[in-house]
Amino acid sequence: MFLDRQVDFRWHPGIAFDSSELQVSHFKDLVTLVNPRSAYTFVNFLHENGRLYHFLNAQFEAVLRVEFEQYLNWVFHRNPLVRGGETVREIRFDGEFQVRTDKAVLGARNVVVGIGKQAQIPPQFQGWIGRNLFHSSVLLHIHPEVRRKHVCVVGGGQSGAEVMLHLVGLPNERRPASITWVSQRENYLPLDNSPFTNELFMPCFSDRFAAMSESQRKLLLRRFVLASDGISESTLRAIYQALYRHAFFEPNRCDITLRPGCTVSHCINAGPGHRLTLQHGMDEVEEVTADIVILATGYENAVPSLLEPIMGRLEQIDNELAIREDFSVSWDGPCDRRIFVQNASLGQRGLADPNLSLLAWRARRILDSLLGRAPCANLEHPGFITHTSIESWPAPAAEEMGSGI
């Protein structure tokens, strides 16, 4: 049984712009990479809905996120084991798991938790969250009035880029008076989607990553951060083209300021808006006053509150629940009663963990463990690269790693 509080499945609705695209192949759906014959593939969704030929003819560079959300919602309603509109409040254990929802108390031998991460709010912005300063994940829920306002976007990853593209694409009568785009990174850096980098998103590398020491894992996450957190080239191109049109063809344009290589060191209230202090390197300081501040500052792990009754029994590593090879949490309960987690082990499983790339493979590994089956050998494809020891790598300087936001 699958429980979800949503009646209809929505995927990041607070930042679901019409132009937003996936950063991965449409083959990296819920099931294709482990069972391409399944009725729940994205291709079968296109077929069942009479749009397969049209999809091919459209020659999209990437799948629109609005269409992928339609696919996810199609699976959500097609699977009879899914119960939508039911919120899980807490999970307890007394010989078996007691899952209390807002409608019932259910017993279970094993549970799988896959509720994702929470918005990351840097310390300098905490205490100021409201309708004029908020995380990008709720932008379309808040629908702030930006017309003739001064807007600052903080964060130079894909979310920040999509917010920027949304703002510069507004018609003149709805456009802000000014837009400032701030990023800690030295430039607005592209996603590394090259073939050999994509071997980081194969099952074999996930297992190899898990076997590394903690220091090795942290080094690799920093070194390859742009393999998951860079900006799609199509988005960068669209922003640059919008800026070109804005600069040379559009009268009464708003002021646009790009500030890569900056850290927001302080944020204070300034009337109806906020004043941000930008640190350029070690010495140069700049102040920006904004009516609206949008934080595209990413997401972070947080142990779900529904696990609070059993948290004392669960092992943790840093800010993550400690997981075993089958993605079950290491705990002091019976070995035949397990809690599995999804999208909660970046530090233990690598860049692919919060990504769609290994979603189907991870689900299959969890299912194999639940059914007592050995992992399917033909899913563990070896990569072409023979990796040397990560300990032989030179430590990269922070400015060479695309670090920060």
N, C-alpha and C positions, 0 to 999 in steps of 0.2 A: 504494500500500500504506500502511495506517495501523498503527502500532505503539503498543501501550499495555501498561504493566506489569500492569495489572489484568486478572484473568480475567473478572470481572463488573464492569461499570461502576458505581462509587460516586461520588456527588457530595457533597463536603464531609461525609463520614460522621461526622467527629468532632463536628459541631454540627448533625446532622440530627434535630432534635426533631420529634415527630409533628405539632405544630401549626404548624410553620414554613411560610411562604407565599412565593411569588415576589413580587417588587416590580415586576414588569413584566407586560404582557399575554401571554396564552398564544400569541398570534400571533408573538411574538418568540422563536420556537423555532429549530431548526437550519436551516430552509429556507423557511418560509412567505413571508417578505417578499421573497424573490427568485424563488420558484417555488411558488406555492400549489397547483399540480397535482401536486407531488411525492408519492411514496408515503411519504416520511419526515416528514410534518408531524405535529404534535401531535394535530390533529383526526383524522387518519387512524389514529394510534395508538389513540385512543379508539374509533373505528369498528371497527378490526380486533379489538379486545379486548372488544367488546360492551358498552361503557359510555357511548356517546355520549349517548343519551337521559337516562341517569341523571345524567351530568355536567351537562346542561342543567337538569334538574329540581332538582339540588342548589343551584343559584344561588350558587356560591361567589363571594365577593368577589375572591378571587385563587386561583390554582392552588396546591395543596399541594406543597411541595417534594418530598415523598416520592413523589408521583405524577409529577412532572417527572423525577425520577431514574429511575422505572420507564420512562418514555418514552425517556430517553437510553440506558438499558440495552437496551431493545427495538431501537433503531437500531443500537447497538453489536453486537448478535448477528445482526441481520438483514442487515447489510452484509458481503458475502463478502470485501471488501478489508481488513477489520479483522483484525489478528492480536493477540489478547489474551494476557496472561501472558508478555510478552517485553519485557525492560527494555533500553533503549538506554543503553550505557555511555559511548560517546564518538563524536564525528564528526571525521573527518580529511579532508584534501583532497589529492589527487595527480592532477590532471587531471579527476577526478570525486570525488564525495564517497564516503567509506568510512564506513558506519554500522555500528559494532560493537555488537552486542547480547550478551546473555548466552547466546545460542544460535547466532549466525551473524554473518558479516560481509557486508553488503549494499552493492552499488554503486548510486549514484543521481546523476542529472544535477542535480537540485534537491532541497532538503529544506525542510520546513515544521515549525517548532518551536512547539508550543502547550502548554506544561506549566504555565503560570500563574505566580503569585507565591508568595512565601514569607511565613510569619508574621513580623510586625514586632514585635520585642521592644525597647522603649525602653531606653536605656543604664542607667537606674537599677535595672532589673530583671535585667540580664545578669549572669550568675554565680550567680544564685539559682534558675535553672530546675530543676524537679524535680516530684515528685508533689504537692507542696503549693503550688507556684507555677508556672503554666503558661499557655500561650496557649489561648484559647477553642476554637481549631480542633481541639484534641485532647481536649476535655472528655469526650466520650462514649467515647473510647478508654481514658482513665484511670479513669473512673467513681470519683471520689473519694468517700470516706465523709464526707458533710456533716452527718449527724445530730448535733445538739447542738454543732456546730462554729460558729466565727465565720468568716464568709465575706466577702471583699471582691471586688467586681466592678469592674474598671477599664476604662472606655470607654463613651461615651454614644452610640454608633451602633447600627445594627440588630443586630449580633452581641451587644453588651452588653445590649440590651433583651431579646433572646431568651433569653440566659442568666438574666437577672433573672426573666423570666416563668417559666422552667423551675423556678427555685429557689422562688419564692413559690407555685408550683402543686403542690409536693410535699405529700403527706399529712402530717398532724401528726407521725406517728411517724417520719418520715424528714426532717423539716424542720430547717434549721440553727437554732442558738441565736440568731444574729444575721446580718443581711445588710446590708452597706454598699455602695451603688452610687455610684461616683465618676465624674464626667465633667469634662473640661476646658471643655466648652461651658457657656454660661451657663444652659442649661436642657436638658431632654431634647427635642430639636427634631425636628419631623416632616419626612419626605421631601417635597420639593417635586415633586409629580407633576402639576402643573397643565398645561393644554394648551400654553401658549406656552413654558413651560420645556422641555417635551418636544421642541420643535424643536431643542434641543441634541443630541438623539439621532437626528437624521436624517443621511443620507449627505452632503447638501449642506453641513451645518454641520461635519461632520468634515473635509471638504476645506478649508473656510474657516478652520477652526482651524489646520490644518497650515500654511497660508500666513501666519499671523500671526508677529510677532516673538516671541522667547523671553519677553520681559518681558510682552507682551500675553497670551500663553498662561498664564503664571503668575498674572496678575491675574484672568483669567477663571475659572481653576480654583478660586481662593480665593473669588471672588464667588458661584459657583454650587455650592459644595461640597455643599449640602443636596439638590441635584438627584440626587445619587448616594449620599450618605452619611447622609441623614436616616433617621429611624425611621418605618416604616409606621404610619399612624394606627390601623389595626386592632390593631397590637401595643401601641401606647401605651394605647389604650382597654382592652385586655385586662389590662395591668399595673395600670392605675388601678382597674379593677373588682375585681381580685384584692386590691389594697391595701384597698379599701373593705370587702370581705367579711372580710378579715383583721382590720381595725380594729374592726369593729362586731359581728361575728357569731361569731368563732372564739375559744374559750377557749385559754389557754396558748399564745398566739401568740408568735412570735419577734420580736425587735427588728429593725425595718427603718429604716435611715437613708439618706436620699437626699442626696447631696453633689454637685450640679452646680456649675460655676464653680470647681472646684478642680484644682490641678496636684499630682501626686505628685512631690515634689522629691527624696525619698530613700526607700530601702528597705534595711532591715538585717535580719539574722537575729535572731529572738527565740525561743529554745528550739525547739520543733517547728514554730513558725510564723514570721511576719515582722511587723515594725513599719514602717508606712508613714507618712511625714510629708506631710500635705496642706497646700498653700499656698493660702489664700483671699486673692486680691488681692495687695497688696504687703506687708501687715503680719500678718494673722491666720494662725496656724499651729495645726494640730491633728494629733494622732497617733492612728493606728488600728492596733490589733494584730489580726491575722487568722491563723487556723489554715490557711486556704486562700485563695490569691489567684488570681483568674482574669483574665487579660489579654485583653480584647476590644479590642485596640489596632490592628487592621487588618492590612494586608498591604503588602509592598514589593517592588519589582523586585529581582531578583538574576539575573545572567547564569548560565544553567544550566551546571553543571560539565561536562556532556557536550560543550560547545563549547570547553572549555579548550584543546584542541590547535590550534585556529585563532583563538583570541581576539586574538592579535597582529595579525591581518589584518582585524578587524572594527572599524568606526568606532563611537564612542560619543558620546552627548550626555548630560551629567550622569550619571545612573545607568542610562541606557537605551541599547540598541543603536540607532544612527541608522538610520532607515528611509526608504525612498523612497515615492512615491505608491502603489505596488502592494504595500506592506508587506514588500518585500524589504530586507535589511540592506545598507547601503552598505559595500563591502569592496574589497580590492585584487585580487580574483580575476577570472576571465573574466566578461564581462557575460552570457554565456549559461549560467552556473552560478550559481545564486542560493540564498540562505537566506532564507526568509520566517519572520516571527515573528507570533504572535497573543497578545493580552492582555499586551503588553510595551511599550506606547508611550503611556501616559497623558499624559505631558508633551508629546508631539508630535501626538497625535490627539484628546486631550480626554476628557471624562468618559465618553463612550460606549465607550471602548476596553476597559475591563474589564467592561463591562456586556453583558447578553444582547442589548440593543437592536439593535446593528449586527453581531452575530455572523454572520448569514447573508450580509449584504452584503459584509462583509470577506472571507469565504470565497469568495464569487463573484468579487470583484476579484482575489484571488490566483489563482483558477482561470483567469480570463480572461487574466491575465498569463502563466501557464504555457502556455496554449494559443495565445498570440499574438493574442488577440482584443481588439478595442477594448471598453472598458467599455460595458455595456448602457445605452442612454440612458434607457429607461423606469424604471430603478432609481434615477436621480439626481433624485428629485422635489424641486423648489424649495420652500422654506418660504414661509409667508405673511408672515413678518417681513422687512422690508428693513433690514438692519443698518447702523447708523452706525459710524464708526470707534471702536474701543475706546479709542483714545487720548484721546477727548473725555470719557470717564467720569471722575468723581471717584474718587480712590483710597479704598476703604472702610476704615474702622477695623477692626482685628482682631476687636474684640468684636462687630462687626456682621455678621460673615461666617460664624458658626457654625463657626469654626475649632477645631482640636484634636480630642481624643477624649473 
